[in-house]
């Protein structure tokens, strides 16, 4: 087994041992679908049917990228774990890669849970599967790059947790997760288009409703991934 695989396996075990992480990223989205699935009717409009599944996925991705990942990585640096890895053949960057691998695995799992549960309850399947897959992947990449940037600049795990929580609540509001974009004032909805969570939420809803995601949302997510990813790589401190 390679060093990278061993680190990723260890990170996965640590994730599974943390009840808060497992509940908020895997159990809560299932509860959201079950709860809202009980109130839908066959005559509901497409906006309602696409909102709840995208809400469940977006909520968990936001927790994963803005709360869990930054605090874990900043905590590793604060405790000297990353610095000590410099004295071994295992470069500390493998810890970052391990976190991204675990985050990606959890994201795919939660999406499968939401889609499967939604289908059983009565929600339609994504009408544009390729568009949904593209929106989901770009959404994960853009949100993870944001989380890495927070981890890169936060001096301690507590600061990373505080910054991540602030970004979480702002993103949930502007992104149309707390409140559907249809009821937000126009300028707030437009502002949300330029956030990673807002763009991914809108793109997934479009794809779920059978429409290919708007180019604006795809470009925003791709741009955020590149810019924030390069910035986090440049600014990340190992000690």
FIDO-341671 format. One record per residue: x, y, z of N, C-alpha, C, O in turn; residue number from 1; residue in one letter. Coordinates in steps of 0.02 Angstrom, whole numbers, plus 32768, in hexadecimal, padded with zeros to 4 digits. Last residue first. Example, Ala and Ser with C-alpha at 12.3 -4.5 7.8 and 13.67 -1.06 7.14 Angstrom:
! residues 2
8282_7F90_8162_82AC_7FCB_8165_8285_8002_818A_829E_8039_8192_2_S
8294_7EE4_8186_8267_7F1F_8186_8294_7F5B_8186_82C8_7F5A_81A7_1_A
! end
This chain:
! residues 239
80C0_84EE_81B3_80CC_84F9_81FC_80BD_8541_820E_80C4_8554_8248_239_X
809B_84EE_8131_809F_84AD_8152_80AC_84B3_819D_80A4_8483_81C2_238_X
802A_8558_80E0_8065_8552_810B_8063_850F_8130_802F_84FB_8149_237_X
7FF0_858F_8045_7FEB_855C_8079_802E_8557_809F_8063_8552_8080_236_X
7FF7_85E6_7FDA_7FF5_8602_801E_7FF9_85CE_8055_8004_85E0_808F_235_X
7FF7_8598_7F66_802C_85CA_7F70_8030_85E0_7FB9_8067_85ED_7FD2_234_X
7F85_854A_7F73_7FC6_8529_7F6A_7FFF_8559_7F79_8033_8545_7F94_233_X
7F24_85AE_7F7A_7F2F_8584_7FB4_7F72_855F_7FB0_7F95_8556_7FE2_232_X
7F2E_85E1_7EF7_7F3C_860C_7F31_7F4A_85E2_7F6F_7F78_85F2_7F95_231_X
7F07_8575_7EA9_7F4C_858F_7EA3_7F5E_85BA_7EDF_7F97_85B8_7EF7_230_X
7E82_856A_7ED8_7EB1_8532_7EDD_7EF9_8549_7ED9_7F23_8533_7F00_229_X
7E4A_85E4_7EB8_7E51_85D2_7EFF_7E82_8599_7F08_7EA6_8596_7F39_228_X
7E55_85D9_7E29_7E70_8612_7E4E_7E7C_8600_7E97_7EB3_860B_7EB1_227_X
7E16_855C_7E08_7E5A_856C_7DF2_7E79_85A2_7E1E_7EB1_859A_7E37_226_X
7D97_8566_7E46_7DC2_852D_7E52_7E0A_853D_7E41_7E37_852E_7E69_225_X
7D64_85DC_7E0F_7D72_85D9_7E57_7DA1_859F_7E67_7DCE_85A6_7E90_224_X
7D55_85B0_7D8A_7D82_85E7_7D9B_7D96_85E6_7DE4_7DD0_85EF_7DF5_223_X
7CF4_854B_7D97_7D36_853B_7D7C_7D69_8570_7D8F_7DA2_8561_7DA0_222_X
7C88_8596_7DC9_7CA4_8560_7DF1_7CEA_854D_7DD9_7D17_8542_7E02_221_X
7C74_85F1_7D5E_7C82_8609_7DA2_7CA3_85D3_7DCB_7CD5_85DF_7DED_220_X
7C56_859A_7CF5_7C92_85C3_7CF1_7CA5_85DD_7D36_7CE0_85DE_7D48_219_X
7BDC_8565_7D22_7C15_8539_7D16_7C56_8560_7D15_7C89_854A_7D31_218_X
7B8D_85D8_7D27_7B9A_85B3_7D64_7BD6_8584_7D5C_7BFD_857C_7D8A_217_X
7B8D_8600_7C9F_7BA5_862C_7CD3_7BB8_8606_7D11_7BEE_8611_7D2D_216_X
7B4D_8596_7C59_7B96_85A0_7C52_7BB3_85CC_7C89_7BEB_85C1_7C9F_215_X
7AD6_8539_7CB7_7AE7_8576_7C94_7B33_857F_7C91_7B56_8570_7CC2_214_X
7AC0_8487_7C9D_7AD2_84C1_7CC6_7AE6_84FE_7C9D_7B03_84F7_7C67_213_X
7A37_844E_7C3B_7A7F_844F_7C45_7A91_848D_7C6D_7A75_84C2_7C61_212_X
79A3_8413_7C8B_79C5_8446_7C63_7A10_8442_7C70_7A27_8436_7CA8_211_X
7960_83C0_7CE3_7964_83AC_7C9C_7986_83DE_7C6F_7986_83D5_7C32_210_X
7965_83DC_7D68_7927_83EC_7D45_7929_83DD_7CFB_78F8_83EB_7CD7_209_X
79E6_83BE_7D85_79B2_8392_7DA0_7970_839E_7D7C_7949_8370_7D73_208_X
7A26_842A_7D48_7A30_83E6_7D2D_79FA_83B6_7D46_79E3_838B_7D21_207_X
79FA_8493_7D9B_79EC_8494_7D53_79F1_844D_7D36_79C5_8438_7D11_206_X
7A2F_8468_7E16_79E7_846E_7E0D_79D3_846F_7DC3_79A2_844F_7DAF_205_X
7AB7_8470_7DFB_7A99_842F_7E0A_7A4D_8431_7E02_7A2F_8401_7DEA_204_X
7AC4_84FB_7DE7_7AD5_84CC_7DB1_7AB5_8488_7DBD_7A9C_8469_7D8E_203_X
7AA1_852D_7E65_7A79_853F_7E2A_7A86_850E_7DF1_7A57_84FA_7DCF_202_X
7B07_84F4_7EB4_7AC1_84E8_7EC3_7A96_84F5_7E86_7A6A_84CC_7E75_201_X
7B7A_852B_7E79_7B6F_84E2_7E76_7B27_84D0_7E85_7B0C_84A3_7E66_200_X
7B66_85B4_7E92_7B6D_859C_7E4D_7B5F_8551_7E49_7B3E_853B_7E1B_199_X
7B62_85B4_7F1F_7B29_85CC_7EF8_7B2B_85B3_7EB0_7AF8_859E_7E95_198_X
7BE1_8584_7F40_7BA6_855E_7F54_7B69_8573_7F2C_7B41_8549_7F18_197_X
7C37_85E6_7F06_7C3B_859F_7EF3_7BFD_8576_7F05_7BE7_854C_7EDE_196_X
7BE7_867A_7EC6_7C04_8655_7EFE_7C07_860B_7EEB_7BDE_85F4_7EC4_195_X
7BA1_86B8_7E65_7BEA_86BE_7E62_7C0C_86A0_7E9F_7C48_86AC_7EAA_194_X
7B1C_86AE_7E7E_7B35_868D_7E42_7B81_868B_7E40_7B9E_8660_7E1F_193_X
7B04_8703_7EE9_7B10_86BD_7EF7_7B2A_8696_7EBC_7B4B_8663_7EC4_192_X
7AE6_8778_7EA5_7B25_8774_7EC9_7B37_872B_7ED8_7B71_8717_7ED5_191_X
7A67_8758_7E77_7A9C_8762_7E46_7AE1_875E_7E68_7B10_8744_7E4A_190_X
7A22_8754_7EF0_7A26_8718_7EC6_7A5E_871D_7E93_7A81_86EC_7E86_189_X
7A31_87D9_7F15_7A4F_87A4_7F3F_7A55_8763_7F17_7A87_8740_7F1D_188_X
79E9_881C_7EB4_7A30_8828_7EB7_7A53_87F3_7EE3_7A8D_87E3_7ED6_187_X
7961_87EB_7EC8_7987_87DF_7E8B_79D2_87E6_7E92_79F7_87BC_7E7A_186_X
793E_879A_7F65_7940_87D6_7F3B_7970_87CC_7F00_79A1_87A8_7F06_185_X
7902_86F0_7F63_7934_8721_7F75_792D_8760_7F4A_7919_875B_7F10_184_X
78AE_8692_7F31_7890_86C2_7F60_78C3_86F5_7F79_78B2_8722_7FA0_183_X
78FA_8642_7EDE_78BE_8660_7EC3_78A0_8695_7EF0_787D_86C2_7ED8_182_X
795C_8608_7F29_796E_8645_7F04_7930_8668_7EE9_7931_86A5_7EDF_181_X
7925_85D1_7FCA_7928_85C9_7F81_7936_860B_7F5E_791E_863F_7F73_180_X
7990_85DB_8053_7953_85F6_8035_7958_85ED_7FEA_798A_8601_7FCC_179_X
7A02_858D_806B_79D3_859C_80A2_798F_85B2_8087_795B_859D_80A0_178_X
7A2D_8592_7FE3_7A25_8553_8006_79F4_855C_8040_79C4_8537_8047_177_X
7A56_85FE_7F97_7A12_85E5_7F8E_7A07_85A1_7FAE_79DD_857B_7F97_176_X
7AD0_8638_7FAF_7ACD_8602_7F7E_7A88_85E5_7F73_7A7F_85B9_7F4A_175_X
7AC0_8690_8018_7AC6_86AB_7FD4_7ABE_8675_7F9F_7AA7_8684_7F68_174_X
7AB5_862E_8081_7A82_8660_8074_7A85_8679_802D_7A53_8678_8009_173_X
7B27_85DF_8078_7AE6_85BE_807A_7AAE_85F0_806B_7A7C_85DE_804B_172_X
7B8B_8641_8080_7B81_861B_8042_7B3D_85FA_8040_7B1D_85F8_800B_171_X
7B7C_866B_8105_7B74_869B_80CF_7B66_8677_808D_7B3A_868C_8067_170_X
7B96_85F2_8148_7B55_8611_814E_7B49_8645_8117_7B11_864B_80FE_169_X
7C1C_85D6_811B_7BE5_85A6_8114_7BA1_85C9_8115_7B78_85BF_80E8_168_X
7C68_8642_8143_7C5F_8636_80FC_7C25_8607_80EF_7C00_860E_80BE_167_X
7C60_8629_81CF_7C47_8667_81B2_7C39_865E_8167_7C03_8672_814F_166_X
7C9F_85AC_81D6_7C58_85B2_81EB_7C39_85F2_81CE_7C00_85F2_81B7_165_X
7D21_85CD_81AC_7CF8_859E_8186_7CAE_85A3_8197_7C84_859F_816A_164_X
7D48_8620_8214_7D43_863B_81D0_7D17_860E_81A5_7CED_8626_817F_163_X
7D44_85C2_827E_7D1D_85FF_8280_7D12_861D_823B_7CDB_8630_8229_162_X
7D9F_855F_8254_7D59_854D_8261_7D2C_858A_8261_7CF4_8588_8246_161_X
7E13_85AB_824C_7DF9_858C_8210_7DB0_8579_8218_7D88_8581_81EB_160_X
7E22_85CA_82D4_7E16_85FF_82A4_7DF8_85E3_8263_7DC9_8600_8247_159_X
7E39_8549_8305_7DFF_856F_831D_7DEE_85A7_82ED_7DB4_85B4_82DF_158_X
7EB0_8523_82C6_7E72_84FE_82B7_7E35_8524_82CD_7E01_8521_82AB_157_X
7F0D_85B5_8291_7EFC_857F_82BF_7EBC_855C_82A9_7E97_8576_827F_156_X
7F20_860C_8225_7F59_85F9_824D_7F4C_85BE_827C_7F7A_8599_828D_155_X
7EE6_85FD_8180_7ED2_85FE_81C7_7F0C_85E6_81F2_7F27_85B0_81E5_154_X
7F12_85E9_80FF_7F1F_862A_811E_7F0C_862D_8167_7F21_865B_818A_153_X
7EF2_8565_80DC_7F34_8580_80CC_7F44_85BF_80F3_7F7D_85C9_8107_152_X
7E6E_8552_80FB_7EA0_852C_8121_7EE6_8549_8117_7F10_8546_8144_151_X
7E38_85A3_8097_7E2E_85B4_80DE_7E62_8591_8109_7E7F_85B0_8135_150_X
7E61_8559_8028_7E79_859D_8030_7E71_85B4_8079_7E9D_85D5_8094_149_X
7E19_84E3_803A_7E63_84E1_803E_7E80_8527_8047_7EB2_852F_806A_148_X
7D97_8513_8026_7DAA_84F8_8066_7DF6_84F5_806F_7E0F_8504_80A5_147_X
7DA1_8536_7F9E_7D92_856A_7FD0_7DA7_8552_8016_7DC6_8577_803C_146_X
7DB4_84B8_7F68_7DEA_84EA_7F61_7DE0_8524_7F91_7E10_8540_7FAB_145_X
7D39_847F_7F87_7D75_8465_7FA8_7DAF_8496_7FA2_7DD6_849E_7FD0_144_X
7CE7_84CA_7F31_7CDE_84CF_7F7A_7D1B_84B4_7F9F_7D2E_84D1_7FD2_143_X
7D19_84A3_7EB3_7D1A_84EA_7EC7_7D12_84F2_7F13_7D33_851D_7F31_142_X
7D06_8417_7EB7_7D48_8434_7EAD_7D4B_847C_7EC5_7D7B_8490_7EE7_141_X
7C79_840C_7EC6_7CA7_83F0_7EF8_7CEC_8411_7EF3_7D08_8424_7F26_140_X
7C50_844B_7E4F_7C3B_8465_7E90_7C69_844C_7EC7_7C7D_8473_7EF3_139_X
7C83_83F8_7DEE_7C9D_843C_7DF4_7C8B_845C_7E36_7CB1_8483_7E52_138_X
7C33_8386_7E0E_7C7D_8383_7E11_7C9B_83C9_7E18_7CC6_83D4_7E42_137_X
7BB0_83B9_7DF9_7BC4_839C_7E39_7C10_839C_7E41_7C2A_83B0_7E75_136_X
7BB0_83DF_7D74_7BA2_8411_7DA8_7BBA_83F8_7DEC_7BD6_841F_7E13_135_X
7BC9_8363_7D38_7BF7_839A_7D2E_7BEE_83CE_7D65_7C1F_83E7_7D81_134_X
7B56_831C_7D60_7B99_8304_7D73_7BCD_833B_7D6E_7BF8_8343_7D99_133_X
7AF3_8369_7D22_7AF5_8364_7D6B_7B3A_834E_7D83_7B55_8369_7DB3_132_X
7B11_8355_7C9C_7B14_8398_7CB7_7B18_8398_7D03_7B3B_83C0_7D21_131_X
7AF8_82CC_7C96_7B3C_82E5_7C89_7B44_832C_7CA5_7B78_833C_7CC1_130_X
7A6B_82C8_7CB7_7A9E_82A6_7CE0_7AE4_82C1_7CD5_7B09_82CB_7D05_129_X
79EB_8320_7CBE_7A26_832A_7C95_7A61_830B_7CBB_7A86_8330_7CDC_128_X
798E_8300_7D1F_797A_82FC_7CD8_79B3_8304_7CA8_79AD_82F1_7C6E_127_X
79A3_829C_7DAB_79BE_82D5_7D85_79AF_82CE_7D3A_79C0_829C_7D1B_126_X
7901_8253_7DD1_7949_824F_7DCB_7963_828C_7DA5_793C_82AC_7D81_125_X
7880_829A_7E39_7899_8283_7DF9_78E5_827E_7DFB_7906_82A0_7E23_124_X
784D_8258_7ED8_786B_828E_7EB1_7881_8272_7E6D_7894_8238_7E69_123_X
7824_81EB_7F20_77F7_8205_7EED_7811_8241_7EC7_77EF_825A_7E9A_122_X
7871_819A_7F72_783C_81C2_7F90_780B_81DD_7F5C_77D0_81E4_7F6A_121_X
78CF_8162_7F1B_78A1_8136_7F41_7865_815D_7F5A_782C_8144_7F59_120_X
7913_81D4_7EEF_78F0_81AA_7EBF_78BC_817E_7EE2_7885_8174_7EC8_119_X
794B_8201_7F66_791B_822C_7F42_78F2_8203_7F11_78B6_820D_7F0A_118_X
79A4_819A_7F84_796B_81A6_7FB0_7936_81D0_7F8D_78FA_81C3_7F95_117_X
79FE_81AA_7F17_79DA_816B_7F22_799D_8175_7F4D_7967_815B_7F3D_116_X
7A2C_822E_7F29_7A0A_821B_7EEA_79E1_81DB_7EF4_79A9_81D7_7EDC_115_X
7A64_8224_7FAB_7A2E_8253_7F9D_7A08_823E_7F5E_79CA_823E_7F5E_114_X
7AC7_81C1_7F99_7A92_81B8_7FCC_7A57_81E5_7FBC_7A1D_81CF_7FBE_113_X
7B17_81FC_7F38_7AF6_81BD_7F29_7ABC_81B0_7F5A_7A87_8199_7F46_112_X
7B46_826A_7F81_7B1E_8275_7F45_7AF7_8236_7F32_7ABD_823A_7F1F_111_X
7B8F_8229_7FE5_7B53_824E_7FF8_7B27_825D_7FBC_7AE9_825D_7FC1_110_X
7BF4_81EF_7F95_7BC7_81C5_7FBC_7B88_81EB_7FCE_7B51_81D0_7FC8_109_X
7C35_825F_7F61_7C15_8230_7F33_7BE2_8204_7F58_7BAC_81F6_7F3E_108_X
7C64_8295_7FDC_7C37_82BB_7FB1_7C11_828D_7F80_7BD5_8294_7F78_107_X
7CBA_8231_800A_7C7F_8242_8031_7C4C_8267_8006_7C10_825A_800A_106_X
7D1B_8239_7FA5_7CF7_81FA_7FB0_7CB6_8207_7FD7_7C82_81EB_7FC7_105_X
7D4A_82BC_7FB5_7D2B_82A8_7F77_7D01_8269_7F7F_7CCB_8264_7F63_104_X
7D80_82B4_8037_7D49_82E2_8029_7D25_82CF_7FE9_7CE7_82D2_7FE7_103_X
7DE6_8257_801F_7DAF_8245_804C_7D73_8272_8040_7D3A_825B_803E_102_X
7E33_82A5_7FC6_7E19_8263_7FB1_7DDE_824E_7FDD_7DAC_8236_7FC4_101_X
7E52_8313_8017_7E2B_831D_7FDA_7E0D_82DB_7FC1_7DD4_82DA_7FAA_100_X
7E9F_82D5_807A_7E61_82F7_808C_7E34_8301_804F_7DF7_82F8_8054_99_X
7F0A_82A9_802A_7EE0_8278_804D_7E9E_8296_8061_7E6A_8276_805B_98_X
7F40_8322_8004_7F23_82F7_7FD0_7EF5_82C4_7FF0_7EBF_82B4_7FD6_97_X
7F6C_834B_8083_7F3B_8373_805E_7F18_8349_8029_7EDB_834B_8022_96_X
7FC8_82E6_809A_7F90_82ED_80C8_7F59_8316_80A6_7F1E_8305_80AC_95_X
8026_82FD_8039_7FFE_82C0_8033_7FC2_82C1_8062_7F8F_82A1_8055_94_X
806B_8369_8063_8038_8374_8030_800C_8337_8027_7FD3_833C_8010_93_X
80D0_833A_80B8_808E_834D_80D5_8058_835C_80A2_801D_835B_80B3_92_X
8121_82A9_8078_8118_82F1_8075_80D3_8304_8092_80A2_82E1_8085_91_X
8176_822E_80C5_8132_823F_80B0_812A_828A_80B2_812B_82A8_80E8_90_X
81F1_8218_80FD_81EC_8215_80B3_81A7_8229_8099_819F_8233_805C_89_X
81F9_8296_8180_81EE_8252_8168_81ED_8252_811C_81E8_8287_80FD_88_X
81F9_8317_81A4_8233_82F0_81B8_822F_82A7_81A2_825C_8280_81B0_87_X
817F_8348_8180_81B8_835C_8158_81F6_8333_8168_8223_832D_813E_86_X
812A_8322_81E3_812C_82F7_81A8_8167_8309_817A_817D_82E0_8152_85_X
8133_838B_823A_8157_834D_824B_815C_831E_820F_818B_82F7_8208_84_X
80DE_83E6_81FD_8126_83F5_8202_814E_83B6_820F_8184_83AC_81F3_83_X
8063_83A9_820C_807D_83B3_81C9_80C8_83C1_81CB_80ED_83A9_819F_82_X
8057_83AC_8298_8057_836C_8274_8075_8373_822F_809D_834A_8219_81_X
804B_841A_82E7_808E_8408_82D0_8091_83C7_82A9_80C8_83AF_829B_80_X
7FD1_844C_8308_7FED_8418_8334_8033_8401_831F_8052_83D9_8342_79_X
7FBA_84A0_829C_7FC1_84BD_82DE_7FE2_848B_830E_800A_849F_8339_78_X
7FA9_8444_8233_7FE2_8472_8232_7FEF_848D_8278_8029_8492_828D_77_X
7F33_8404_825E_7F70_83DD_8253_7FAE_840A_8254_7FE0_83F8_8272_76_X
7EDC_8472_825C_7EEC_8452_829B_7F2B_8427_8296_7F53_8425_82C4_75_X
7ED3_8489_81D4_7EF2_84BD_81FE_7F05_84A0_8242_7F38_84B3_825F_74_X
7E90_8410_81B3_7ED2_841F_8198_7EF6_8455_81C0_7F32_844E_81CE_73_X
7E17_841D_81FE_7E42_83E3_8205_7E89_83F3_81EE_7EB9_83E5_8212_72_X
7DE0_8495_81D3_7DF2_848E_8219_7E21_8453_8224_7E4D_8456_824E_71_X
7DC9_847D_8147_7DF7_84B1_815E_7E0E_84A7_81A6_7E49_84B0_81B6_70_X
7D6F_8407_814A_7DB1_8406_812B_7DE0_843E_8144_7E19_842F_8156_69_X
7CF7_8432_8193_7D21_83FA_81A6_7D68_8400_818B_7D98_83FE_81B2_68_X
7CC6_84AE_8157_7CCB_84A3_819F_7CFE_846D_81B1_7D2B_8478_81D9_67_X
7CC9_84B1_80CC_7CD5_84EF_80F1_7CDE_84E6_813C_7CFA_8511_815D_66_X
7CB6_842D_809B_7CEB_8458_8080_7CFB_8494_80AB_7D35_84A9_80AE_65_X
7C4D_83F3_80E7_7C8B_83CE_80D9_7CC4_83FD_80C6_7CFC_83F5_80DE_64_X
7BE8_8454_80E3_7C04_843D_8123_7C49_841E_8118_7C78_842D_813D_63_X
7BD3_8456_8057_7BE8_8492_807B_7C07_8481_80BE_7C3B_849C_80D0_62_X
7BA6_83D6_803E_7BE4_83EC_801F_7BFF_842A_8043_7C3C_8431_804B_61_X
7B2D_83D9_8086_7B63_83AD_809C_7BA6_83C1_807E_7BDA_83BE_809F_60_X
7AE5_843A_803B_7AF0_8441_8083_7B2B_8418_809A_7B57_8431_80BD_59_X
7AE0_8401_7FBB_7B05_843F_7FC7_7B14_8449_8010_7B4B_845F_8022_58_X
7A8B_8392_7FCD_7AD0_8389_7FB7_7AFA_83C6_7FC9_7B32_83C0_7FE2_57_X
7A13_83D0_7FF8_7A32_839C_8020_7A7C_8393_800E_7AA6_838D_803A_56_X
79F9_8429_7F8C_7A03_8442_7FD0_7A29_840F_7FFA_7A59_8420_801D_55_X
79E1_83D2_7F25_7A1C_83FD_7F21_7A2C_841A_7F65_7A67_8424_7F76_54_X
7967_839A_7F55_79A3_8370_7F4C_79E3_8399_7F49_7A15_8386_7F66_53_X
7916_8416_7F5B_7925_83ED_7F96_7961_83BE_7F8C_798B_83BB_7FB9_52_X
790C_844E_7ED7_792A_8473_7F0F_7940_8444_7F47_7978_844B_7F5F_51_X
78C6_8404_7E7C_790F_8407_7E74_7931_8428_7EB0_796C_841D_7EBB_50_X
7843_8411_7EA5_785F_83CE_7EA1_78AB_83D0_7E99_78CD_83A1_7EAE_49_X
782F_849B_7E99_782C_847C_7EDA_784E_8438_7ED9_7873_8427_7F08_48_X
783E_84B0_7E0D_786A_84D2_7E3D_786A_84B2_7E81_789E_84AD_7EA1_47_X
77D4_845A_7DD5_781A_8448_7DD0_7847_846D_7E01_7873_844E_7E1F_46_X
7746_844D_7E46_776A_8468_7E0D_77B3_8453_7E0F_77CD_843D_7E42_45_X
76DA_83C4_7E73_770A_83F9_7E84_7732_840E_7E47_773E_83E6_7E19_44_X
7686_835A_7E60_7679_8397_7E3A_76A9_83D0_7E48_76A2_8406_7E2B_43_X
76A9_82F4_7EB8_76B7_82EC_7E71_76AE_832B_7E48_76CC_8332_7E13_42_X
76F1_8349_7F48_76B9_8328_7F26_76C9_8323_7EDC_76F2_8349_7EC3_41_X
7753_8346_7FE0_774A_8354_7F98_770D_832F_7F7E_76F9_82FC_7F99_40_X
7766_8322_8061_7736_8358_8055_772D_8368_800B_7703_8392_7FF9_39_X
77C5_82C2_806C_7783_82B2_8087_774F_82E7_8078_7713_82DC_8081_38_X
7839_82FB_8041_7817_82CE_8014_77D1_82BD_802B_77A6_82AB_8003_37_X
7867_833E_80AE_7845_8366_807B_7821_8339_8048_77F1_834E_8028_36_X
7898_82CD_80F7_786A_82FD_8115_7843_8323_80DF_7806_8328_80E2_35_X
78EE_828C_809D_78B5_8268_80B9_7881_8299_80D3_7845_8290_80C8_34_X
794C_82F2_8084_7925_82D6_804D_78E7_82B3_8067_78B0_82BA_804B_33_X
797E_8306_8106_7960_833E_80E0_7933_8323_80A9_78FA_833A_80A1_32_X
79B5_828A_8124_797C_82A2_814B_7958_82DB_8127_791B_82DF_8129_31_X
7A1E_8289_80C9_79EA_8257_80C3_79AC_826D_80E9_7974_8264_80D0_30_X
7A6C_82F4_80FC_7A4D_82F9_80B9_7A16_82C5_80AD_79E5_82D4_808C_29_X
7A8C_82BB_817F_7A60_82F5_8178_7A43_82FC_8132_7A07_8309_812B_28_X
7AE6_8251_8161_7AA3_8243_817E_7A74_827E_8174_7A39_8274_8162_27_X
7B59_828C_8125_7B38_8251_8107_7AF1_8246_8121_7AC4_8234_80FA_26_X
7B85_82FE_8167_7B93_82F7_8120_7B6F_82BC_80FF_7B66_82BC_80C2_25_X
7B5C_82F8_81EC_7B4D_8334_81C5_7B58_832A_817A_7B37_834B_8152_24_X
7B89_8276_8215_7B42_8289_8218_7B33_82C3_81EA_7B02_82C1_81C4_23_X
7C14_827B_8203_7BEC_8249_81DF_7BA3_825E_81DD_7B82_8258_81AA_22_X
7C39_82E7_8257_7C49_82E8_8210_7C1C_82B8_81E9_7C01_82CA_81B5_21_X
7C0D_82BD_82D5_7BF3_82FA_82B8_7BFE_82FB_826D_7BD1_830E_8247_20_X
7C59_8246_82EF_7C11_8243_82E4_7BF5_8281_82C2_7BCA_827C_8296_19_X
7CEA_820E_82B3_7CCE_824D_82CA_7C83_824F_82BC_7C6F_8259_8282_18_X
7D16_819D_8278_7D15_819D_82C1_7CF7_81DD_82DE_7CED_81E2_831A_17_X
7D1C_81BC_81F2_7CE7_818E_8209_7CE1_818C_8255_7CAC_817A_826F_16_X
7D90_820C_81F1_7D4F_8228_81DF_7D17_81FD_81FB_7CE7_8217_8218_15_X
7DF0_81AD_8210_7DE6_81E5_823D_7DA2_8206_8230_7D7F_821A_825E_14_X
7DE6_815C_819D_7DD6_8141_81DF_7DC8_8178_8212_7D9B_8172_823A_13_X
7E12_81B8_813D_7DCE_819E_813A_7DB8_8181_817D_7D80_818B_8193_12_X
7E96_81C9_8164_7E69_8202_8166_7E20_81EC_8164_7DF6_8209_8185_11_X
7EC5_8147_814A_7EC5_8160_818E_7E95_819C_8195_7E70_81A0_81C6_10_X
7EB8_8146_80BF_7E92_8115_80E8_7E8E_812C_8130_7E59_8126_8150_9_X
7F14_81A9_809D_7ECD_81B2_808D_7EA1_8183_80B6_7E6B_8197_80CC_8_X
7F89_816A_80CA_7F73_81A9_80E9_7F29_81B5_80DB_7F04_81CA_8108_7_X
7F8C_80FC_8075_7F89_80F2_80BD_7F71_8131_80E1_7F48_812E_810F_6_X
7F98_813A_7FF9_7F5C_8113_8007_7F54_8107_8052_7F1D_8108_806C_5_X
8017_8175_8007_7FDB_819F_7FFB_7F9C_8179_800C_7F6E_8196_802A_4_X
806A_8106_8015_8063_8135_804D_8025_8160_8045_8001_816D_8076_3_X
801F_806D_7FD3_8047_80AA_7FCE_803B_80D7_800A_8008_80D1_802D_2_X
802A_7FC4_8000_8000_8000_8000_802C_803F_8000_805A_8044_8029_1_X
! end
